[in-house]
Amino acid sequence: MNTIGKLMIATAFSASVAGALTGAALSGETHEINTAETCASALWPMIPAECLDGAPTRDVRHATASLANLEQNLQERFAVAFE
């Protein structure tokens, strides 16, 4: 067998082994996201919209605040969100 043939066989064998190892490492199992767990572990201000009572169904929340009293406005919003 010539050198090119040996090289092709070695490459094919290596690719097969790499594919088998990748398949074994990635089991392909999936599971549904548990909203209760996600909401329990969320920290303010990164709380998902689904976790808020009466939240809109869209993923984006809009906040408005006066830049003159920004710190006070944020404290008020925090107090309202966690009554």
C-alpha positions as CSV (number, residue, x, y, z in Angstrom):
1,M,0.0,0.0,0.0
2,N,1.4,3.4,-0.9
3,T,1.7,6.4,1.4
4,I,-1.3,8.2,0.1
5,G,-3.5,5.2,0.8
6,K,-2.2,4.8,4.3
7,L,-2.8,8.5,4.9
8,M,-6.4,8.3,3.7
9,I,-7.1,5.3,5.9
10,A,-5.6,7.0,8.9
11,T,-7.6,10.1,8.2
12,A,-10.9,8.1,7.9
13,F,-10.2,6.2,11.1
14,S,-9.4,9.5,13.0
15,A,-12.6,11.1,11.7
16,S,-14.6,8.0,12.8
17,V,-13.1,8.0,16.3
18,A,-13.6,11.8,16.6
19,G,-17.3,11.4,15.6
20,A,-17.9,8.6,18.0
21,L,-16.3,10.6,20.9
22,T,-18.4,13.7,20.0
23,G,-21.6,11.6,19.8
24,A,-20.8,10.1,23.3
25,A,-20.1,13.5,24.8
26,L,-23.2,15.2,23.4
27,S,-26.1,13.0,24.5
28,G,-28.7,15.1,22.9
29,E,-31.1,15.2,25.9
30,T,-33.3,18.2,26.2
31,H,-35.7,19.4,28.9
32,E,-38.3,22.0,29.3
33,I,-37.4,25.2,31.1
34,N,-38.9,25.3,34.6
35,T,-40.3,28.8,34.9
36,A,-40.6,28.5,38.7
37,E,-36.9,27.7,39.0
38,T,-35.9,30.4,36.7
39,C,-37.9,33.0,38.5
40,A,-36.7,31.8,41.9
41,S,-33.0,32.2,40.9
42,A,-33.4,35.6,39.0
43,L,-31.8,38.6,40.6
44,W,-33.0,42.2,40.2
45,P,-32.7,43.9,37.7
46,M,-32.4,40.9,35.4
47,I,-35.8,39.4,36.3
48,P,-37.5,37.9,33.2
49,A,-40.8,39.5,32.3
50,E,-42.6,36.2,32.8
51,C,-41.8,36.4,36.5
52,L,-43.6,39.7,37.1
53,D,-47.2,39.8,38.1
54,G,-49.3,41.4,35.4
55,A,-46.4,41.6,33.1
56,P,-46.9,42.0,29.4
57,T,-46.2,39.0,27.1
58,R,-43.5,40.8,25.2
59,D,-39.9,40.2,26.0
60,V,-39.0,43.9,26.2
61,R,-39.8,46.1,29.1
62,H,-39.7,49.9,28.8
63,A,-38.6,52.1,31.7
64,T,-38.8,55.9,31.8
65,A,-37.2,58.1,34.4
66,S,-36.2,61.7,34.8
67,L,-32.5,62.0,34.6
68,A,-32.6,64.8,37.2
69,N,-33.8,62.4,39.9
70,L,-32.5,59.1,38.5
71,E,-31.3,57.5,41.7
72,Q,-34.6,58.4,43.5
73,N,-36.7,57.1,40.6
74,L,-34.8,53.8,40.6
75,Q,-35.2,53.4,44.3
76,E,-39.0,54.0,43.9
77,R,-39.2,51.5,41.1
78,F,-37.3,48.9,43.1
79,A,-39.7,49.5,46.1
80,V,-42.8,49.1,43.9
81,A,-41.4,46.0,42.2
82,F,-40.7,44.2,45.5
83,E,-43.7,45.2,47.7
